[in-house]
Amino acid sequence: MGKNIHVTNHSQGGYQVKSSGSSKAYRRTETQRKAIEIGRELARNQHSELVIHGRDGKIRQKDSYGNDPFPPKG
């Protein structure tokens, strides 16, 4: 399972896609929607989790594309 992928605000405007623990952005976009698309594709390829942060920096949503230890029943 790869590192978590985060979509966050960029300090110079727009949004960025980063891996957990990375100091440098993988990609920077003007819209959050585009950053989420890029982050989702990365998370799928790396079998990791996509973590989307809101404007306030708090986690807004998480999507797992890896081996989820607690999959939903049914």
Phi, psi and omega in degrees: 000133182280181178287151177297146178253129182245138172251117183223169172294148174261143184298336181256018179103154181079201183229159180227156175245123183225152171273151177305134177082354181273138178271344183249140179288140175289319181206147178239135182229167177278330183242152177291325180303314180294319178297322178294318178302312180295314180297321179297316179297317177299314181298319178297314182295326183264000182053052182233195183250138175264125180243117182256125180258144176280181180299330180278358179091349180283151179294126181260325185200149175229138175229127182261131178238019181242205177278098182284119182290343181230066181293150179294148179281149174108000000 
